[in-house]
Amino acid sequence: MAELIEYSSRSEAARQLAASIAERLRGAIAERGEASLVVSGGSSPKELFEYLAGQELDWSRVTVVPSDERWVPVDDPQSNERLVRETLLVGPAARARFVGLYRETDKPAEAVESVAKALVDVPRPLDVVLLGMGDDGHTASLFPHAPDIQDCLDERGPCVAPTVGPPARLSLTLAYLTDARSIDILIFGTEKRRVFERAQAVGPVAELPVRGVLHLERPVAQAHWAE
Ligand SMILES: O=C(O)[C@H](O)[C@@H](O)[C@H](O)[C@H](O)COP(=O)(O)O
């Protein structure tokens, strides 16, 4: 099970978690000369990214990777790469190295090999993994009961996320995402809190894929919640 930390507001959660992530990145750079940061897309992390972007650290030593990507051009409002470039990779953090998952191919499947090659020199174990969660218990683009979801749970490279509808998605796999020194799950609202509590109970990962992050042998995952 993962610990859940409650905050008085979403802004307070964003501010405090951004400071904590920055501290861990500084520690990784001090110890190993480099750091890796995987970040989710979606709306929840936007304010956190803005706080994190302003944190003073040697961003040139940090590699930033999205946890998943929607298969749309990088200037599309749905693009996670666009979200990261516009809100995180600005100010001091603009010096970070970014490894995007989108390629200009018709389908994500055509990009898996190229993305897997680009991920080879991302520092592992990952130093910080920031994930969100949907109301259906998905995380990254690992959706419950999606056909072939098992590939995205067991494989180590990127996987074509079996999703319920457009846009298609490419996702880092559960095995890749959990090869990490620390994992933060940022969730807001009562519905997500209810789903989180359900996911804390042991059960099929395919039913609530976030379980794959919560029930790890090593207690590296921590949830952060505000109303
Ligand atoms: O690309 C994505 O959509 C994310 O990686 C996804 O896993 C997200 O974290 C959840 O869907 C929660 O999204 P919200 O923060 O918008 O609720």
PDBQT file of the ligand as one rigid body, heavy atoms in Angstrom, charges set to zero:
ROOT
HETATM    1  O1  LIG A 301      -1.842  11.581 -20.561  1.00  0.00    +0.000 OA
HETATM    2  C1  LIG A 301      -2.577  11.519 -19.571  1.00  0.00    +0.000 C 
HETATM    3  O2  LIG A 301      -3.796  11.791 -19.593  1.00  0.00    +0.000 OA
HETATM    4  C2  LIG A 301      -1.989  11.181 -18.235  1.00  0.00    +0.000 C 
HETATM    5  O3  LIG A 301      -0.757  10.694 -18.235  1.00  0.00    +0.000 OA
HETATM    6  C3  LIG A 301      -3.013  10.422 -17.463  1.00  0.00    +0.000 C 
HETATM    7  O4  LIG A 301      -2.593   9.230 -16.881  1.00  0.00    +0.000 OA
HETATM    8  C4  LIG A 301      -3.506  11.393 -16.401  1.00  0.00    +0.000 C 
HETATM    9  O5  LIG A 301      -2.538  11.469 -15.356  1.00  0.00    +0.000 OA
HETATM   10  C5  LIG A 301      -4.835  10.968 -15.861  1.00  0.00    +0.000 C 
HETATM   11  O6  LIG A 301      -5.716  10.794 -16.955  1.00  0.00    +0.000 OA
HETATM   12  C6  LIG A 301      -5.388  12.051 -14.908  1.00  0.00    +0.000 C 
HETATM   13  O7  LIG A 301      -5.622  13.204 -15.683  1.00  0.00    +0.000 OA
HETATM   14  P1  LIG A 301      -6.140  14.548 -14.971  1.00  0.00    +0.000 P 
HETATM   15  O8  LIG A 301      -4.999  15.049 -14.125  1.00  0.00    +0.000 OA
HETATM   16  O9  LIG A 301      -6.445  15.479 -16.117  1.00  0.00    +0.000 OA
HETATM   17  O10 LIG A 301      -7.349  14.174 -14.153  1.00  0.00    +0.000 OA
ENDROOT
TORSDOF 0
